[in-house]
Amino acid sequence: MNWRFWERSRGKNPADAPSSLEPSVVKAALTPQLSREIRESFNEASRDEEHFPSTIDPRIQHVQVLLKFFGDLTDKRVLDVGCGKGRFARVLSESNPRVAVSGLDISEAMLTCVPEGVEKVAALMTDLPFAASTFDCVYATESLEHAVEIERAVAEMCRVLKPGGRLVIIDKNAEHWGRFKTPAWERWFERRELEKLLERDCGQVHSEFISYWEDVAPDGLFLAWFAVK
């Protein structure tokens, strides 16, 4: 998701938020009806290149975090979970010509914009269509917030990761919930909440606040969770 679009178009007023409940206590099921609603929402959003772009500036910290933590991706397999139009996958592919990147998204329309050379997979992040221990690296950038069944999605990402593989989740901090209006199904996360979920399958887990640009101090909105299986 382009968070600047949501901030500008949906407003910052906490009273505009769909619920006053903290996202960490909201429990929901990803029903077929809700899956269709989410898919249709992003199919529609795919037509908006201004606010849901297919490219991203590689200097943005979201990108730099991935490149630094993953390191040399030569002959590695990488999974972008909730890839959207594949803007992160594009940067990873261009930076590492011998990497094999798969981009998975619920929206078939979003996937039509994914660049050539990236495998396109239409599926739910709660049911990844890959065998266990398939990927060397897995990441989800502002996409886990749309998974609904969060524990299952995190477990799936860990399942398809090879032993010794690296996983990154970049998403929004629940302490800033209400900063701008969100879709009814969206959730943000407490720092320890995702650390605990990752610790079920990974031996090395930590998190840190990140900013959007290197020369701008983190304001607490974005967190990056890191894990090594």
C-alpha positions in Angstrom: 0.0 0.0 0.0 1.1 3.5 -0.7 0.8 4.9 2.8 1.1 8.5 1.7 -2.0 8.1 -0.5 -4.0 6.8 2.4 -2.8 9.6 4.7 -3.8 12.2 2.1 -7.0 10.8 0.8 -8.5 9.1 3.9 -7.5 11.7 6.5 -5.5 11.6 9.8 -8.4 12.1 12.2 -8.7 9.1 14.5 -12.4 9.6 14.6 -12.5 8.6 10.9 -11.1 5.2 11.7 -13.6 2.3 11.3 -13.1 1.0 14.8 -11.7 2.3 18.1 -10.5 -1.2 19.0 -6.8 -1.8 19.0 -5.9 -4.0 16.0 -4.0 -6.4 18.2 -7.2 -7.5 19.9 -9.3 -7.9 16.8 -9.9 -11.5 15.8 -11.3 -12.2 12.3 -11.6 -15.0 9.9 -10.7 -14.8 6.2 -14.0 -16.0 4.8 -14.5 -16.5 1.0 -16.7 -13.3 1.0 -14.0 -11.2 2.7 -11.3 -12.7 0.4 -13.4 -11.5 -2.6 -13.9 -8.1 -1.0 -10.1 -7.6 -0.5 -9.3 -9.0 -4.0 -11.9 -6.7 -5.7 -10.5 -3.7 -3.7 -7.0 -4.2 -4.9 -8.1 -5.1 -8.5 -9.7 -1.7 -8.5 -6.7 0.0 -7.0 -4.4 -1.5 -9.6 -5.8 1.1 -12.1 -4.5 3.9 -10.0 -0.8 4.2 -10.9 -0.4 7.5 -9.1 -1.2 6.1 -5.7 -0.3 2.5 -6.3 2.8 2.8 -8.4 4.6 -0.1 -10.1 8.0 1.4 -9.3 9.8 2.6 -6.1 12.8 4.7 -5.5 15.5 2.2 -4.4 16.9 4.8 -1.9 13.7 4.4 0.2 14.5 2.7 3.5 11.9 -0.1 3.0 14.1 -1.2 0.0 17.4 -0.6 1.7 16.4 -2.7 4.7 15.7 -5.7 2.5 18.9 -5.3 0.5 21.0 -5.0 3.6 19.5 -7.9 5.5 19.4 -10.3 2.6 22.9 -9.6 1.3 24.1 -11.4 -1.8 21.2 -13.0 -3.5 23.1 -14.7 -6.3 21.4 -18.0 -7.2 18.9 -17.5 -4.3 15.1 -17.9 -4.4 13.1 -15.0 -2.9 9.4 -14.7 -2.2 7.6 -11.3 -2.2 4.4 -12.0 -0.2 1.7 -9.5 -1.1 3.8 -8.1 -3.9 1.2 -5.8 -5.5 2.6 -4.5 -8.8 6.0 -6.0 -7.9 7.9 -2.7 -7.3 10.1 -4.3 -4.6 10.6 -7.4 -6.6 11.7 -5.2 -9.5 14.4 -3.6 -7.4 15.7 -6.9 -6.1 15.8 -8.4 -9.5 17.6 -5.4 -11.0 20.1 -5.4 -8.2 20.7 -9.2 -8.4 20.6 -10.5 -12.0 20.9 -14.1 -10.9 18.2 -14.1 -8.2 14.9 -15.9 -8.8 12.0 -13.8 -7.4 8.4 -14.9 -7.0 5.7 -12.4 -6.5 2.5 -13.5 -4.8 -0.6 -11.4 -4.5 -4.4 -11.9 -4.0 -5.1 -9.5 -6.9 -4.7 -10.8 -10.4 -4.9 -7.3 -11.7 -2.0 -6.2 -9.6 0.0 -9.1 -10.9 -0.4 -8.0 -14.5 2.0 -5.1 -13.7 4.7 -7.3 -12.2 7.8 -7.0 -14.4 9.1 -9.7 -16.7 11.4 -12.2 -15.0 9.5 -12.3 -11.8 7.3 -15.3 -11.3 3.7 -14.3 -10.8 1.5 -16.2 -8.3 -2.1 -15.4 -7.6 -2.9 -16.8 -4.1 -3.6 -15.9 -0.5 -0.7 -15.3 1.9 -2.5 -17.6 4.4 -2.2 -20.5 2.0 1.1 -20.2 0.1 1.2 -22.7 -2.8 4.8 -23.8 -2.2 6.5 -26.7 -0.6 8.2 -26.3 2.8 11.7 -24.9 2.7 11.5 -23.5 -0.8 12.9 -20.0 -0.4 16.2 -18.5 0.8 14.5 -15.2 1.6 10.9 -14.1 2.2 9.5 -10.6 2.8 6.2 -8.8 3.2 6.1 -5.1 2.9 2.9 -3.5 4.1 1.0 -6.5 3.1 0.6 -8.6 6.2 -1.8 -5.9 7.5 -4.3 -7.2 4.9 -3.9 -11.0 5.7 -6.7 -11.0 8.3 -5.6 -14.3 9.7 -2.2 -13.0 10.8 -0.9 -16.0 12.8 -1.5 -18.3 9.8 0.1 -15.9 7.4 3.3 -15.6 9.5 3.4 -19.4 10.0 3.1 -19.9 6.2 6.0 -17.5 5.5 8.1 -19.4 8.0 7.1 -22.7 6.6 8.3 -22.0 3.0 11.6 -20.5 4.3 14.6 -22.7 4.2 16.6 -23.5 7.4 19.0 -20.6 7.8 16.8 -18.5 5.5 16.0 -14.8 6.2 12.6 -13.2 6.6 11.6 -9.5 6.8 8.2 -8.0 7.6 7.7 -4.3 7.2 4.5 -2.9 8.5 2.8 -0.3 10.6 3.0 0.1 14.4 -0.3 -0.5 16.3 0.6 2.4 18.6 -0.2 4.7 15.7 -3.6 3.1 14.9 -6.1 5.7 14.0 -3.5 8.0 12.4 -5.5 7.6 9.2 -8.5 5.7 8.1 -8.0 2.1 6.9 -10.1 -0.6 5.2 -12.3 -2.5 7.7 -10.1 -5.7 7.5 -6.7 -4.0 8.0 -4.6 -4.6 11.1 -1.5 -3.0 12.5 0.9 -4.7 14.9 2.5 -4.3 18.3 6.3 -4.8 18.2 6.3 -7.9 20.5 3.2 -9.3 18.9 5.0 -10.2 15.6 8.2 -11.0 17.4 6.4 -13.7 19.4 4.8 -15.2 16.2 8.1 -15.3 14.4 9.9 -16.9 17.4 7.6 -19.9 17.1 9.6 -21.0 14.0 12.7 -18.9 13.9 15.7 -18.8 16.3 16.9 -15.2 15.6 14.2 -12.5 15.8 14.5 -8.8 16.3 12.7 -5.6 15.2 13.5 -1.9 14.8 11.8 1.3 13.9 12.5 2.5 10.4 11.8 5.7 8.4 10.8 6.2 4.8 14.0 8.2 3.9 17.5 7.8 5.3 17.8 11.5 6.3 14.4 11.5 8.2 14.3 10.1 11.7 11.7 7.3 12.4 8.5 8.7 13.8 7.3 5.3 15.1 4.8 4.5 12.3 6.9 1.8 10.5 8.5 -1.2 12.1 10.7 -3.8 10.5 10.8 -7.3 11.9 13.7 -9.6 11.1 14.0 -13.3 11.5 16.5 -16.1 10.6 15.0 -19.6 10.6 
